[in-house]
Amino acid sequence: MFDFLEGYDVLGAFWTTVQLTILSAVGSLIWGTLLAAMRVSPVPLMRGFGTAYVHIVRNIPLTVIIVFTSLGLADIFGVTMGSRDFDVQGFRLAVLGFVAYTAAFVCEAIRSGINTVPLGQAEAARAIGLNFSQTLRLVVLPQAFRSVIGPLANVLIALTKNTTVAAAIGVAEAALVMKEMIENEAQVLLIAAVFAFGFVVLTLPTGLIFGWLSKRLAVKR
Amino acid sequence: MTEVSVTKDAVPAADDLVVLKNVNKHFGALHVLQDIDLTIARGEVVVVIGPSGSGKSTLCRAINRLETIESGTISIDGKPLPAEGKELARLRADVGMVFQSFNLFAHKTVLENVTLGQLKVRKADKKAAEEKARALLDRVGVTAQADKYPAQLSGGQQQRVAIARALAMDPKVMLFDEPTSALDPEMINEVLEVMQQLARDGMTMIVVTHEMGFARSAANRVVFMADGKIVEEAVPDQFFSNPRSDRAKDFLSKILHH
């Protein structure tokens, strides 16, 4: 029944999906946190940059961003991402695009988390002489993160599924292989079901684990 | 009590620790601090009382610049309050603050609450910071709770930890912004006792409170505020038994007969 799978590296494709997801998740968590820090900073220029970035980037379709990394950054501006190999380059450009895009959503999730931390926490931190970045790093963000584990799981699940857009610039992840198979094989419904199942296997545990973490790490007040 | 008053009178005028001159602040149309002049000498315990909305909390918070002021000057130990940045952080480390709602760091244990400032601001080493923290927790009577989280403590215990956290920075002056107002009645005394001990040990304190008993027994001076102005300043005995202003008489008549 599943002999149509022969000749295709389905597991390899999903492994690429996983790699895209993990690297983009780590990158967007870092960049998103920095953006959130900018958005609550006392420096107007940083606040302005953070706000503008989020509003611009989250309103551009992901496909446009991913295609731009390849056709714009690579082809026009000659960004090679440290490799001449087309596949490696495409993978790295895709990660860059996913980080840029997902960070806007991570930023907003974290910023809403910052808003759940009572003002008194930051006041107490400042009152013992911590500066802005220490207050944020040591007191506000640790509490903010714990309150937005749920929303961050949503972002991560969306990111996992969004990695399929990398197919647009030829990254051999799950969606690209699926497209190839649909073109060449007859069992279209089965192929779709296999890939749908693959994504559920990836994302369902994400939601469950994050849900458990969110309860476990909740800050008691 | 008499002893404390004597100490106050003996404080030389030159040793002013906190000086506010002509301080003004508005919240929108509300003129919440109006031409405030106040000088607190080293070792002095000043209790600020007054009806709600009189500006006493704002005054207290202005002294470590949690509230900005619009005009006038505030100086601490001879240095004017810096506007922002490193200088301000350094100054805040020297001014201990205790809040009405405790504001203990909710994600850190009691011990970590007391060591955080020592480690990150004073750059103390971990062992010394923990030793000092345990000594302070012992002093305020919550040693047994050192490894618990703030939410596991009673209000009174939390506030005593908050006092220890402020003391860990070796502050020159301690500000108390209604430290007992959020406490259940049976926990008020345990906090007041710690504060009274601090006063006896010679700590300079500015205390915004509704606890008239504390004002009587621990204060060198009572400052009565109403509608953003300092209406009356006097030693406690004189203020409570013989207030000069009508506003203070009215205020006292409303609270003292209970």
Interface residues (C-beta under 8 A of the other chain):
Chain A: P42 P118 G120 Q121 E123 A124 A125 R126 A127 I128 G129 L130 N131 Q134 L138 V139 P142 Q143 R146 V219 K220 R221
Chain B: N64 L66 E84 G85 K86 A89 R90 L91 R92 A93 D94 V95 G96 M97 F99 S101 N103 L104 F105 A106 H107 L116 G117 K120 V121 Y149 A151 Q152 A162 R165 A166 M169
